[in-house]
Amino acid sequence: MAGPGHPPARGRGRAWPGLLLALLAACIPLRASDKKDEAVPWPEITEQERALKSVPQDPEADAVILRRTRLGKIVEENHFVTNYLDYHWRMKILNERGRKYSEVHIPSRKYSEVSGIEARTIKPDGTVLPVAPDQIFEKLVEKGRGYKLTEFVFNFPGVEPGAILEYRYKRHVSSIIYIEPWLFAGPEFTLYSRMSQAVHEATAYRILCDKCPNPEPESTPWKEGKAKGKLLTVEMKDVPAYREERMMPPVAEVSPRIEMVLRALEGAQWAALGREDNLFTDWDSVAKYTRFYYAKAYKLDEVSMKQAVSGWTQGVASQDEKLKAIFRHVTDDFRYVPYDDVYANTSSVGDMLKKKSADNEEKAVLLVAALRSIGVPANIVLVVGKDKGTLITTYYSLSQFSHVIVAVPQPDNTAIWLDPTVAYIPYGFMPWQDSGAGALYITETGSALINLPQKDEISGTRYQITVKPRADGQADLELVAEFQGEDAIEMRQELLPASESARTAYLQSWLKEKRPGAALKSFQAEDLEAIDKPLRLKMTIEAPELVTKAESLLLVRGCVLGCEDSNPISRAERSYPFYVDRGVNSEQTVTIVPPAGMKAAAPPKPVALKSVLGSLTVSCSSQADGSMRCTRRFTAPRGRWPAAEQDNIRKMFGSIVEADRTMVAFQEGS
């Protein structure tokens, strides 16, 4: 998705004219090279790689990443400048579980395009099975008016233990204000990871090598054609895996990574900053640059914006209610394009109004423009979402931020914080990604680094389930689910914009995740559009594997939805801390109605578990009507704990698995 370019500035000295244009224009439309890539041999597979059968540092690994590399170079062609990033990835499959890596997804990203994908399997006997070009598919992930998100997908052939899988591709990035960050860790233990970047002699980049053994890259001379500069390289060996497990920190928080941001360009005159050469030298320069280009977007098309806002607020009298109406239209009427890169560059407000979609920057620009049209001052806030990481205050780069929100100043020097990237959210609600997050607060005249207020919004899910066992071993369920806060927002985001058939399909998939094999028979939503209220869903369900017959006994599971069937915490030594940035608060009340002629036996013993992470309680009691009622409560408040707590947390989850297998007994009786 390409945005409008920033206007070129005049330059002096030896810098490429095209380089000036691209660096001053943070994002320019991509231009594919007319050159065809010549066949390049694959890097040699060593005897050590062929012989490798296990990883001593990670004995339970399903696979091992033999090498992950990226080589970048800034290339000018016909006054278009692009950072060409060449990626190469090689993995060895160690056991049957490693087959999960046979399918590869390469997503699209903001202001970039992918080309030149090649892939192959090398079987244990040395046979090479290339992936045919016609088996590499570009699939549509999401499409709206004016945008589409795609990804490339392919499958390796002949995947088996001992096989080596490798692929490579190019990503062409049209913004070189900062260089796309490189994370050294992968989903499995990595033997070798390397990032190299060629930079032109007219440029000066500030470098962040976070958690690197040596924070200074190796530097060697670089020349290509008339361009020359230096090649910066950082490599690491034996990098622990970053696996998608429960309570993992954001990858940028714990993985070694290198980032580069443009500090200066010889000969450039930066209109946004009113100076030459130096670009991002402190946070104030980042703020001025951002303010300049966002203001250009939201000050355009003021007439169209006023007309739109007039329609949104028709019949609304008070200023406060107008504010709420505007926020609701921006969050809900404009489809969100879910990027997590910030470039200080957006479409014009007029384009947003036409295409009815906006990304992680454009939503805030649109909201500021709308508020300005009714005379409400508002400020831009660049945020490092809790799901992206922590703000490093000594590294002045837009690359750290994940999205943009809006602050509406109040007379008492507080602010109303509005995140327009989250749809169907109550006015003034602070999403967990923003709560306590680091941010750059930008006003018309200045800026400041802040931490957003930490709000522990009330969120949670309550299930009330009636279970009626059947003679065939199935069970009929009547569910009333109530969702509050974040849980309600997520459910509304799926249901509100969907058709009736799409809602049914989503709830069926949601149900199968909560209770594998269950079938949704019917559902009814209450207060779906009343976003300031809890959301209630009523469902009738048919579920297997809840009922066991044993001679004259009938055994029924006391936990029905979201039960822990296996311990989610690995036995393998954990390298990373435990993060719960979004608290968990769930309650499940299950009432089991016995078949005619049966009565409840003694209830199971109560369970009370506690660890540094949180607590679980389970208790069952007989009811006057002959049914048995079991209540399960699990809470895990926001918090962070070191990896050393692994045994404690794993022990708790092991006990939760046992508790969730508790059976309630019914026996024949008069």
N, C-alpha and C positions, 0 to 999 in steps of 0.2 A: 504494500500500500504506500504510494508515494505522495508526499505533500508538496505544496508549492515551495519553490526555492526562495531563499532570502536574496535580496538584491546584491549584485556583486559590488565590491569596493575597489577603489583604486589601489594599485600596488606599486612598489618600487623594488629595485635590487634584482636578485637573481632567481626569485621564486618563479615556478611555472605559472603562467597566466591561468591555465586550467586548474592547477592545484589551488590557486587563490580562489577561483570561483567555487570549487567544491568545498573548500574548508570554510569559506564565508557563508556559503549556502549549506546549512547543516544537513539538509536532505534535498537531493536533486533527483528527478526521474531517472530510473535506471536505463542504461543503454547496453544492450548485449554486444559483446565484441564480435566483429566480423571474422576474427581469426578462428580457425578450427584447431582444437587441441591435437597435437601430435601424440601418437601412441607412446605412453611412458611406461617403462617396466615397473612392476610392483617391487617394493623393497624386499630384499632377500629374506626368506624364512630360514632361520638358523637351525642347526642340529639340536641346540638346547631347546628351542621352541617346539620342535617335533617330538622330542623325548619327554617333555614335561608332562607329568601325570597328576600332580597335586601341588598345593601351595602350603608350605610349612607355616607361614605366617597367618593363614586362614584355612584351617583344615576342613571346615564345612563348606567351602566355596563350591558353587555349582559350575563356575567357569573362572577363567583368569584373563584379564586384559593384558595382552602381550605388549601392545604399544598403542598410544593415543597421541597423535601429533597434529599440529596446525602450523602452516607456514603462510604468513600474510605479506603482501607487498602492495604498495600504492602505485597504481598504473594510470597514466594519462593516455587516452586515445581520442583524438579529434576534440580536444578541449573538455572531454568528460573524464572525470577522475573517480576511480573506484578502488576500494580496498579488496583485492582478490585474496580470499582465504581458502587455502587448500587443506582439507581435512583427510586424515587417514586413521582408520580404526581396525585393530586386529585382536581377535579373541580366540581362546581355545576352550572347547567344551570339555568338562571334566566328568560329568555324570548325566544321568537321564534328565534330571531337573534342569540342566543347562539348555535343553531344547527350547525353553521359553525365549531364548534369544534369537530364534530363527526368523522372527518377524521384526522388521526395522521400520521405524517411522522417523522421517526427517521433516520437522515442521517449518512452515514459513515464519518469517520474523518481520518486524517493522523495517521498512526501507531496505529490504534485501531480497535477493532471489537465488535459487539453487540451480546448479547445472552440473553436467558431467558426472553423473552418478555411475559408478562401476562397483560390482560386488562379485565375490566368488567364494566357494567352499573348497577347502583342500582336505580330502578324506584321509584317514589314518594311513592308507596304503599309497598316498601321494597323488591320487587321482584328483584332477582339478575340475570343478563343476562351476562354470561361470553363470551368473544370473543374466538371462537374456534381456536385452534392452526393452523388449515389448512386455516384459514381466515386471517392469518398474512403473508404477502407476502414480499419477498425480490425482489425489482424491480431494473432493470438496469436504471441508470440515464444517464450515458455516458460511452462509451467504445472506447479504442484506442489500438494500438499495445503496449502491455506491461502494461496496466493499465485498471481498470474499476472503476467507481463510482456507488455505489448502495445506496439504502435506504430501510428501512422497512416501510411498509404502512399497516394500518388496519383501519376499521371503527367500531365505537361503535354501538351496536344495541339499538333500543328502545329509542333514544334520544328525550327528551321532556323537557319543562320547569319543574323544580323541580327535575330532574334526577341528580344523582351524577355519574361522570365518573372518573375512575382512572386506571392508568397503572403503571407498573414498569418493569425495565430491568437492565441488567448489561452491562457496557462497560469495556473492558479489554484493558488497555493502556500500551504499551510496553516501553514507555519512562517515566522515573521518574526524569529526570533532572529538570523538573518543573511539578507541579501538574496542571492539567487542570483547568483554572479559573472557578469560580462559580459566576453567576450573580443572585442576589436575586430577581430581578423584573421579572415578566412574562407578557403575553399579556393582562391580566386582573388584577384587584386589588388582591393582595396576602395577605391572613390573616397570613400565617406562612411559613417561608422559612428558611431552615437549611442546613449547610454544615459541615460535620465531616470528618476528615482525620487522620488515624493512621500512625505514622511515627516511624521508627526504631531508637533505642537509639544511633546507630552509626552515624546517620545523623543529620545535622543541617540545617534547612530551614529558609530562610528570608521570612517574611510574609508581604504582602500588603493587608490591609483591607480598601479599598478606599470607602469613604462615609459611613462607618460603625459607628454606635453610639459608639461602643467600639472597637478601632482598635486592641486590644489584644484578641485573641481567648481564650476561656476557655480551660484549660489543665487538663487532668486526666490521671492516669496511664493506660497503655494498655499492654496486654500480649496475645499472641496466640501461643500455642506450646512453642518452645524454644525462639521465638522472643518476644522481649518486647521493650517498648518505651512509647510514650504518644499519647493520642487521643486529637486532637485539634478540637474545635467546635465553630462555630459562628451561631447564629440564629437571625432572625429579624421578626418583626410582622408589619402588616399593611403597606405593601410596595406598593406605587402607581404603576399603570400599565404602561408598556412600549408598546404602541400600534404603529402599522405601519401606521403612518399618514404622511401627507405632511410635509416636512422640519423638520423631526425629527433628533436630534443628533445621532451619533453612540451610541449603547446601553452601551458600556463600558465607554462612556464619562459621562453618567448621572446616570446609575444604580449603587447602592452599589454592590461591588464585592470583592471577596477574591482571591488572587493568592499566590502561594508558589513556591519558586525557591531554588534549592539546593545550600547552601552556603559552606558546608563542609561535608566530609565523612571520618570518622576515618579509617586510614589504607590505604587510596587510594593514589596512585602515578599518578598524572595527566601528561601524556606525553605531552599534548598540552601546558601545562603551565610550565613544568619542576619543579614541586613542589609536596609536599605531602599534604594530608588532604583538604586544602582550595580549593574550586572551584571558584564560582563567588563572588568575594569580591568587585569588582569595574568594571567600564565599560572596562578598559583595559584588564581585565581577560576574559570578554565576547568576546572582539575582538580577543584576542590571540587564544582562543578556536575555534572560528569561522574560523579564518584564517587557522589554522592548518588543520582542517578537509575539508574545501573547497579546500585548496591547494592540499591535497592528491587526491581529485577527479579530479581537472583540470590538474594536472601534470601527471596523468596516461593517457595512450592511446594517447600520443603526436603524434605518427606516423599516427594513424587513423584520428586525428584531422587535421593534416596538409594535408592529402589526401582529406578530405572533403572540407577544405577551398580552396584548389587548384581548385577544381571543381566549387565552388561558385564564385571564382574571375577570372575564365578563361577569357582572353580577356580584363580584366580591368587593366588599366595602372597606374593611380595615386593611392597613398596611401589613400587619402580621399574617393575616389570612392570604393576602396576595403573595407574600413570601413563600408560604407553604404551598400554594397552588403552583407557583413557578418551579419550586424544587421538585414537586411531584411530576410535573410535565417533563422536566429535563431528565429525571431518573427513569421514568417509566415509558415515555413516548419515543425515546431515542435508543435504538438498539445498541448495546454496549459491545464494542470491539475489544476483546480482552488481551491487550498487549501489556507488558510490564517494563517497557523501555521508555525513558523520558528523553526527548531531544530538544525541547523548547521550540517545537514547530508543529503547527496544526493547519487544518483546512480553514477556510474562511467561515464565519458564522453563516453566511448565505448558503454555502455548500452543505453545511450541517443541517440547516433547515430543509434543504431540498432532499437530501439522501436519507434523513431520519435515522442516522447512525452517528456514533461518536466514540472515540477511543479513550484511553486512560488519561490523555491530556485534554482532548477536545471537550469532554463533558464539563470540566471546570471552566474552560474558556467560555463555553456556551452559557453556563450558569452566571458567571460574572457579567457577561453582556446583557443577559435578561434582567438581572438585578439593577444594573446601571440604568436600564431603560425606565425604571420606576423610581429612580433617585436613591437607591439603596447602595451605599459604598460596600465593597467586598474586596477581600484580599486573597491572593493566590498562595497556596501552601503546597510545596513539593514534599512528598512523604516517602519514607523508606518503610514499606509495609512490613509488619511482623513476619509475614510469610516470605519476605525476601532477605531480611537480615538486619544488621545494626549499622547506623550511620557512623562512618569514620570521619571525625571532624577535621582531620588534617589533610584530607584528600578532596580537592575541590573539583568535583565532577558530577555532571547530570546522571552519569551511569549508575550512581548509587540508588537513585530514586525509582520507585515502582509505579506511582500514580500521583495525581494532583487532586487536592480537595480545595474547598473554599471556606474562608472564615468571614463571618459577618460580625464586625465589632459592635459591642454593646456599650451603653453609657457608663456602666460600672467597671469598664476596662477588661471585662471578660469577652468572650466571643461565642457565637453559635457556630459549631463546626459541622459542615455539610459535605458528605462524601457522595458526589453524584454518580460515581461508578457502580454503586450498589443499588439495584432496582428494588422497588417494593419495600422500602425501609422507612420506618417512622421518622418524622421530621426531628432532627437533633440527635438521633440515635448514633452512638459511636461504635462502628464495627470493630471486631476484635483485631483486625489487621492494623487499625489506626490507633487503638487505645495504648497510650504510652509510647508511641513510635517516635523516632527521630524525624525532624522535619526542618525545612528551610521556609521561614515565614517571610513573605515578600509584600511590602506595602508600596505605595506610590513614590515614597521618598527614601526607603531604606529596607533593611532585611535583618533577620536574626535567626540563628540556629535555636530550635526549641525542642522540647519533648511534648507531644500532644498530651492533653489530660488523660489520665488512666481512669476509665469508667468501667466498672464491673456491671455491665448491663445484665438484667435478669434474662437468662436463657435456659431452656430446658425442654424436655419431652416427657409427657405422661401417657402411659398406655393403660386403658382399662379393657381387659379381655375376658370374655366369657367363652369357656371351652366346653363343648358338648361332644364327648367321645361317641364313636359309632361302632357298630358291630364289625365292620370291615377293617378296623384298625385306623381309619382316618379320623379326623376331628373337624367339626364345624366350629368356626370362630366368629364371634361378634366383637369387633374392635372399635373402640372410641379412642382416637389419638388426639392429644392436645399439644400444640407446639407453641413455644414462646420465644421471643427475642431472635437470636441468630437462627435457631432451628426453624422458626416460622418464616423468616426471610428466605432461607434457602428453599423451603418447600414452595413458597409463593412464586419464587423466580422460575420454578419448573412448571407450575400449574397455571398461573394467571394468564400468561400469553398463549397458552397451548389450546388446541382444539379439544373437543370432548374425547375423541379417539386417542389423541396424543396424551391426554391426561391419564386415560386408562392404561396406555402402554407404559407410561412412566411409573405409575403406582404399582403396576405388576412387577416391573424390574426392581423397584424399591423394596417391594415385599419379598421377592426372591432373595435379595441380599440379606434381609432381616431373618427370613425363615426359608431356607432352601427347599424347593419343591412345592411351596405353597401356591395356591391359585386364587386370584382375586375374582370374586363373584359379582360384587357390586360395591359402589362407593357413593358417598354424599359429602359435600364440603359445606362447612358453616363458617361464615365470616371470612370468606376467601378474599374479598376485596376490602374488608375493614382492617387495614394494615396496622392500626393502633391497638387491635385486639388480638388475643391468641387465636390461632387457626385450629379448627376442629375438623377431623376427618372421621367419618363413620364407614366401616367396611364390613362386608361379610366375606369370609375366607374359608377355603377348604385346605387343610394342612395334613401332610403325612408325618410319620415318625414321631408323633407325640404320644401315641398310645401303644402299650404292650400288654398282651394278655398272658397270664400265667396261672393255669388251672382255674381256681375260683377267684383269683385276684385280677384286678384291672389296675395297671400302673400308668400314670399320666405325668408327663414332665411339668414341673412347676414354673419353668422359664420357657417363654414362647418366642419372643422377638429379640433379636440382637444378642443372643446368648453366645458365650465364649465356648466354642467347641474344641479349641486347641490353644495352647499358650502362645500369645503373639510375640513374646519376648524371646529372642533366640538364645540358645545355650552358648553360642560362640561369643567370645569376649567382645564386648561393645567398646568401640573407640570414641563414641560421641555421647554427649550428655542427653538427658531426657528433657524435652520441652513440652509443656502444656500451655500454649499461649491462648488457646480458646478453651475455656473451662467446660467440663461435662457435668450435667445434672439430669439424671434420668430416673424415672420411677415407673415400675410395671406392676400392676395389680391384676392377678389372674384368678378368676373364679371358675372352678371346675364343677360342673353339674353332672353328677353320676347318672348312669342309665337306671331305668326303673329296676327295682329289686336289689340295688347295691347301696352300700353305705360306706362313709369314709372310715378308714382305719385311723390309728393314731397319727397325728401330723408329724412330719419330719422335724428334726431338731433345728432350732434357729442357727443362723450363721452370722458372725460379725467379724469382718476382716478390715485391717488397716495397715497402711504403709505410708512412707513419705509422700507417695503420689496421691492417695485418696482413700476412700473407704467403700465397703460394700456390706449391706445387711440383707438377709433373707429370712423371712418368718412366715409360717403357715398356721392357719387356725381353722377349726371346724365352725361352720355356720349353722344357725338354727334350722334352715331349710334342708340340711343334709349335704350341702356343697362344701367344698374346701377352698379357702381363699389364701393365696400366697402373694406376698409383696416383696419386690426386689428393688432396692435403692442403691444407686451407684453415683458417687460424686468424685470429681477430680478437679479441684480449683486450679486457677492459673498458677504456674510455678515452673521452676527449672531446677534440675538436680543433676549432680555429676554422674558420670558413667559408673563410678564406684558403687552406686546404689542398684546396679543391675540385679544382683542376687536377691536383694530385698523386694524389688518390684516384680521380678520373675516369680518369686515364691508366692506373692500375693495373687498374681494372675493364675498360677497353678491351682491355688485354692478356689479362685473364682470359677475355673473350669469344672472342678468337682462340685461346687455349689450349684452351678447351672445344670448339672446332670441329675439333680435331686428329683426323685420320683414320688408322687403322691399316690398312696395305695387306697383302693376301694375293694370291698369284699362283699360277697353275697350275704344278704341278711334280710330279716323281716322288716 
